[in-house]
Amino acid sequence: MKKLVSIVTIAALAVGLTACGGASDSASTGSASGESSGLKEITLVLDYVPNTNHTGLYVAQDKGYFEDEGLKVNIIEPGDNNTSAALVAAGKGDFGVSYQEDVTYALAGEEPMPIKAIAAVIQHNTSGFVSLADSGIKSPKDFEGKTYAGWQSPSEEAVINAVMTAAGADPDKLTIVGADGNGLSQLGNGVDLLWEFKGWAITKAEMEGMKFNYMPLNELDERLDYYTPVIISNNDMIEGDPETVQHFMNAVKKGYEFAIDNPDESAEILHNYTPDYDLDFLKTSQKYLSAEYAKDAESWGVMKDSVWDNYTSFMKENGLIEKDIPAADQYTNEFVK
């Protein structure tokens, strides 16, 4: 459910987009034009293709919550070789769905990108390592001598090294190869381990009869319990037009609160926008995520300094960034309280 691009690519995209224009060729899911309807037109850039991470956004669209706040929201996909962080930083989108990691990367560069997280979509990291149930791989200690397939990014390797080392295993004894794009079907076909999201790929495969050992990241190292995904905006919008940001977040929060209370109906709404997905799968995925959106938080969207500080510290410790970034520079709860 995550489209991963290196920070070098993100920075290059931001520069290129500032000079060149257009954000994406994806179709909008808005309705009548903002000008003719009297609504303020804004653009929201997804992180990837629509999925149950985004259900609250589509509920807000479908039930008219955005219109109630005076907004016409165009929901677009980032397109190939683009990221929501780069597009929002370059002013090609007013809001975006991104990840804590990408926000930190964006702010840690030589030329920090002007973005900030304004809500956590899910309170805890719902991803983890997965192996076949009969593989005997039940902890990072068992990764030795096995083959892992992934996207081969520095942050991915840092996570693997950290959890294996903490378990007393030698990371050099794990073979890392590039994933072939076939998801969990790779397991048992030359691949022993993957990193996947519980509420999406794993849920789908389990419904198809596959059985797994699942090792949640947030149980392997508390620093890995970071926010993924988050909603972001650019500093010009946050500082220059906070009223619009507040109206947008009022509708988004209402959409996610509806999804928390009504998972089946929310899945049906998402299915209207994504008819190629099996509805039973969406309902099963939604039931899981609806319980995770605001889990143990005072309300949906609220974030904590400790979560940002923990993962920022992990990134610096593992050489992914060169400097600490204060939590206050990375996120605000101003619009979700």
C-alpha positions as CSV (number, residue, x, y, z in Angstrom):
1,M,0.0,0.0,0.0
2,K,3.0,2.2,0.0
3,K,4.8,3.6,-3.0
4,L,8.4,4.0,-2.0
5,V,10.8,6.5,-3.6
6,S,14.2,7.6,-2.4
7,I,14.6,11.1,-0.9
8,V,17.0,12.0,-3.7
9,T,14.2,11.2,-6.2
10,I,11.7,13.2,-4.1
11,A,13.9,16.3,-4.0
12,A,14.6,16.0,-7.8
13,L,10.9,15.7,-8.4
14,A,10.1,18.8,-6.3
15,V,12.6,20.9,-8.3
16,G,11.4,19.5,-11.6
17,L,7.7,20.1,-10.8
18,T,8.3,23.6,-9.7
19,A,9.8,24.3,-13.1
20,C,7.6,22.2,-15.3
21,G,4.0,22.1,-14.0
22,G,1.4,19.4,-14.1
23,A,0.9,17.0,-11.2
24,S,-0.8,14.0,-12.7
25,D,-2.9,12.7,-15.6
26,S,-5.2,10.8,-13.1
27,A,-8.9,11.6,-13.3
28,S,-10.5,13.7,-10.6
29,T,-13.2,12.3,-8.4
30,G,-14.7,15.8,-7.9
31,S,-18.1,16.7,-9.3
32,A,-19.1,20.1,-10.7
33,S,-16.5,22.8,-11.2
34,G,-15.6,24.8,-8.2
35,E,-16.3,28.1,-9.9
36,S,-19.8,27.2,-11.1
37,S,-20.8,25.7,-7.7
38,G,-19.4,28.5,-5.6
39,L,-17.2,26.0,-3.8
40,K,-13.5,26.5,-3.3
41,E,-11.6,24.0,-5.4
42,I,-8.6,22.2,-4.0
43,T,-6.6,19.1,-4.9
44,L,-5.7,16.1,-2.8
45,V,-2.9,13.8,-4.0
46,L,-3.0,10.2,-2.9
47,D,0.1,8.3,-2.1
48,Y,-0.8,5.4,-4.4
49,V,-4.0,3.9,-5.9
50,P,-7.1,4.2,-3.8
51,N,-7.4,1.6,-1.0
52,T,-8.8,1.3,2.6
53,N,-6.2,3.7,4.0
54,H,-8.2,6.3,2.1
55,T,-11.8,5.3,2.9
56,G,-12.5,8.3,5.1
57,L,-11.6,10.6,2.2
58,Y,-14.0,8.9,-0.1
59,V,-16.7,8.9,2.6
60,A,-16.2,12.6,2.9
61,Q,-16.5,13.0,-0.9
62,D,-19.5,10.7,-1.2
63,K,-21.5,12.1,1.7
64,G,-21.0,15.7,0.8
65,Y,-18.9,16.6,3.9
66,F,-16.4,18.5,1.7
67,E,-19.3,20.5,0.1
68,D,-20.7,21.2,3.6
69,E,-17.4,22.9,4.3
70,G,-17.5,24.9,1.1
71,L,-15.0,22.8,-0.8
72,K,-14.8,20.9,-4.0
73,V,-12.0,18.4,-3.6
74,N,-10.3,16.8,-6.6
75,I,-8.7,13.5,-5.5
76,I,-5.9,12.4,-7.8
77,E,-3.2,9.8,-7.9
78,P,0.4,10.9,-8.0
79,G,1.2,9.3,-11.3
80,D,4.3,7.3,-12.2
81,N,7.6,8.7,-10.8
82,N,5.8,11.3,-8.7
83,T,5.3,11.4,-5.0
84,S,2.6,13.2,-3.0
85,A,5.3,14.9,-0.9
86,A,7.0,16.3,-4.0
87,L,3.7,17.5,-5.5
88,V,2.4,19.1,-2.4
89,A,5.8,20.7,-1.7
90,A,5.8,22.2,-5.2
91,G,2.3,23.5,-4.9
92,K,0.8,21.1,-7.4
93,G,-1.5,19.7,-4.7
94,D,-2.9,21.4,-1.6
95,F,-3.0,18.3,0.5
96,G,-1.5,14.8,0.2
97,V,-1.4,11.4,1.7
98,S,2.2,10.5,2.6
99,Y,4.2,8.8,5.3
100,Q,6.1,9.9,8.4
101,E,9.3,8.7,6.9
102,D,8.9,10.8,3.8
103,V,8.1,13.9,5.8
104,T,11.3,13.5,7.8
105,Y,13.4,12.8,4.8
106,A,11.9,15.9,3.1
107,L,12.8,18.1,6.0
108,A,16.2,16.7,6.6
109,G,17.6,17.5,3.1
110,E,20.0,20.3,2.3
111,E,17.0,22.2,0.9
112,P,14.1,21.2,3.2
113,M,10.8,20.8,1.4
114,P,8.0,23.0,2.8
115,I,5.6,20.3,4.0
116,K,4.1,19.3,7.3
117,A,1.9,16.4,8.5
118,I,-1.5,17.5,9.7
119,A,-3.2,14.2,10.7
120,A,-2.3,10.6,11.2
121,V,-4.6,8.3,9.2
122,I,-3.8,5.3,11.3
123,Q,-2.5,5.4,14.9
124,H,0.0,2.6,14.6
125,N,2.2,1.0,12.0
126,T,0.1,-1.9,10.6
127,S,2.9,-3.4,8.6
128,G,5.3,-6.3,9.4
129,F,7.4,-9.1,8.2
130,V,5.5,-12.1,6.9
131,S,6.5,-15.7,6.1
132,L,4.5,-18.9,5.3
133,A,3.1,-20.6,8.4
134,D,5.0,-23.8,7.8
135,S,8.4,-22.0,7.1
136,G,9.5,-22.0,10.8
137,I,10.3,-18.3,10.5
138,K,8.6,-16.7,13.5
139,S,11.0,-14.0,14.6
140,P,14.0,-12.0,13.2
141,K,16.3,-14.6,14.9
142,D,15.0,-17.0,12.2
143,F,15.9,-14.7,9.3
144,E,19.5,-16.1,9.1
145,G,20.0,-18.2,6.0
146,K,16.8,-17.0,4.4
147,T,15.9,-14.8,1.4
148,Y,14.0,-11.6,1.8
149,A,12.4,-9.8,-1.2
150,G,11.8,-6.0,-1.0
151,W,12.3,-2.6,-2.6
152,Q,16.0,-2.5,-1.5
153,S,15.9,1.0,0.0
154,P,18.3,2.2,2.7
155,S,15.5,2.5,5.2
156,E,14.3,-1.0,4.6
157,E,17.8,-2.4,5.1
158,A,18.2,-0.3,8.3
159,V,15.0,-1.8,9.7
160,I,16.0,-5.3,8.9
161,N,19.5,-4.8,10.4
162,A,18.0,-3.3,13.6
163,V,15.4,-6.1,14.3
164,M,17.8,-8.9,13.5
165,T,20.6,-7.4,15.6
166,A,18.1,-6.9,18.5
167,A,17.2,-10.6,18.2
168,G,20.8,-11.7,18.3
169,A,20.9,-12.6,14.6
170,D,23.5,-11.7,12.0
171,P,22.0,-9.5,9.2
172,D,24.8,-10.5,6.9
173,K,23.3,-14.0,6.9
174,L,20.1,-12.8,5.2
175,T,20.0,-12.6,1.4
176,I,18.1,-9.5,0.2
177,V,16.7,-9.5,-3.4
178,G,14.4,-7.3,-5.3
179,A,10.7,-8.1,-5.2
180,D,9.1,-9.2,-8.5
181,G,5.8,-7.3,-7.9
182,N,3.8,-10.5,-7.3
183,G,3.2,-9.9,-3.7
184,L,2.7,-12.7,-1.3
185,S,2.7,-15.3,-4.0
186,Q,6.5,-15.0,-4.0
187,L,6.7,-16.8,-0.7
188,G,7.8,-20.4,-1.2
189,N,9.1,-19.6,-4.7
190,G,12.7,-18.7,-3.8
191,V,11.6,-16.1,-1.3
192,D,11.1,-16.7,2.5
193,L,10.2,-13.3,3.8
194,L,8.3,-10.1,2.7
195,W,7.3,-6.8,4.4
196,E,3.6,-6.3,3.9
197,F,0.6,-4.5,5.4
198,K,-1.7,-6.6,7.6
199,G,-4.9,-4.8,6.4
200,W,-4.3,-5.1,2.7
201,A,-2.0,-7.7,1.1
202,I,-2.0,-10.1,4.0
203,T,-5.8,-9.9,4.5
204,K,-6.3,-10.6,0.7
205,A,-4.0,-13.6,0.7
206,E,-5.5,-15.0,3.9
207,M,-9.0,-14.8,2.3
208,E,-7.5,-16.8,-0.6
209,G,-6.5,-19.5,1.8
210,M,-2.8,-18.7,2.5
211,K,-1.6,-19.0,6.1
212,F,1.2,-16.9,7.5
213,N,3.5,-16.1,10.4
214,Y,3.1,-12.3,10.9
215,M,5.7,-10.3,12.8
216,P,4.4,-6.7,13.4
217,L,7.1,-4.0,13.2
218,N,5.7,-2.2,16.2
219,E,6.2,-5.3,18.3
220,L,9.8,-5.8,17.2
221,D,11.0,-2.2,18.0
222,E,8.9,0.5,19.5
223,R,10.7,3.1,17.4
224,L,9.2,1.5,14.3
225,D,5.7,2.2,15.4
226,Y,5.6,5.3,13.2
227,Y,2.7,6.9,11.4
228,T,2.0,5.4,8.0
229,P,0.1,7.0,6.3
230,V,-0.3,10.7,7.3
231,I,-2.1,13.6,5.6
232,I,0.2,16.5,4.7
233,S,-0.1,20.0,3.4
234,N,2.4,22.7,2.4
235,N,3.5,25.5,4.6
236,D,2.0,28.2,2.4
237,M,-1.4,26.6,2.8
238,I,-1.0,26.0,6.6
239,E,0.3,29.5,7.3
240,G,-1.5,31.5,4.6
241,D,-4.9,29.8,4.5
242,P,-5.5,28.0,7.8
243,E,-9.3,28.4,7.4
244,T,-9.3,26.2,4.3
245,V,-7.1,23.7,6.0
246,Q,-9.5,23.6,8.9
247,H,-12.5,23.2,6.6
248,F,-10.7,20.4,4.8
249,M,-9.8,18.6,8.0
250,N,-13.3,19.0,9.5
251,A,-14.6,17.0,6.5
252,V,-11.8,14.4,6.5
253,K,-12.1,13.8,10.2
254,K,-15.9,13.3,9.9
255,G,-15.3,10.9,7.0
256,Y,-12.9,8.7,9.1
257,E,-15.1,8.9,12.1
258,F,-18.0,7.6,10.0
259,A,-15.7,4.8,8.7
260,I,-14.8,3.9,12.2
261,D,-18.4,3.5,13.2
262,N,-19.7,2.0,9.9
263,P,-17.0,-0.2,8.3
264,D,-19.4,-2.1,6.0
265,E,-21.1,0.9,4.6
266,S,-17.8,2.7,4.2
267,A,-16.4,-0.2,2.3
268,E,-19.4,-0.1,0.0
269,I,-18.7,3.6,-0.6
270,L,-15.1,3.0,-1.4
271,H,-16.2,0.2,-3.8
272,N,-18.2,2.7,-5.7
273,Y,-15.0,4.5,-6.5
274,T,-12.9,1.3,-6.9
275,P,-15.2,-1.2,-8.5
276,D,-12.4,-3.5,-9.6
277,Y,-11.8,-4.6,-6.0
278,D,-13.8,-7.5,-4.6
279,L,-16.4,-6.0,-2.2
280,D,-16.0,-8.9,0.4
281,F,-12.2,-8.2,0.5
282,L,-12.8,-4.4,1.0
283,K,-15.2,-5.1,3.8
284,T,-12.8,-7.4,5.5
285,S,-9.9,-5.0,5.1
286,Q,-12.1,-2.1,6.3
287,K,-13.3,-4.0,9.4
288,Y,-9.6,-4.3,10.4
289,L,-8.6,-0.8,9.6
290,S,-11.7,0.9,11.1
291,A,-10.5,-0.5,14.4
292,E,-7.0,0.9,13.8
293,Y,-7.7,4.4,12.6
294,A,-8.0,6.0,16.0
295,K,-6.9,3.1,18.2
296,D,-6.0,4.3,21.8
297,A,-5.9,7.9,20.6
298,E,-8.0,10.7,22.1
299,S,-9.5,11.3,18.7
300,W,-8.8,10.4,15.0
301,G,-5.8,12.1,13.5
302,V,-4.0,13.2,16.6
303,M,-0.2,12.6,16.7
304,K,2.4,12.5,19.4
305,D,5.9,14.0,19.7
306,S,7.2,10.6,21.0
307,V,6.3,8.8,17.8
308,W,8.0,11.4,15.6
309,D,11.0,11.7,17.9
310,N,11.4,7.9,18.1
311,Y,11.5,7.3,14.4
312,T,13.6,10.4,13.7
313,S,16.1,9.1,16.2
314,F,16.1,5.7,14.5
315,M,16.7,7.3,11.1
316,K,19.6,9.4,12.4
317,E,21.1,6.5,14.3
318,N,21.1,4.4,11.2
319,G,22.6,7.0,8.9
320,L,19.3,7.7,7.0
321,I,19.4,11.4,7.9
322,E,22.3,13.5,9.2
323,K,20.4,15.7,11.7
324,D,17.6,15.6,14.2
325,I,14.4,17.3,13.1
326,P,12.2,18.5,16.0
327,A,8.8,16.9,16.1
328,A,7.1,20.4,16.0
329,D,8.7,21.0,12.6
330,Q,7.3,17.8,11.2
331,Y,3.6,17.8,12.3
332,T,0.8,19.8,13.9
333,N,-2.4,18.7,15.7
334,E,-3.9,22.2,15.2
335,F,-6.5,21.1,12.7
336,V,-7.7,17.7,14.3
337,K,-8.2,18.6,17.9
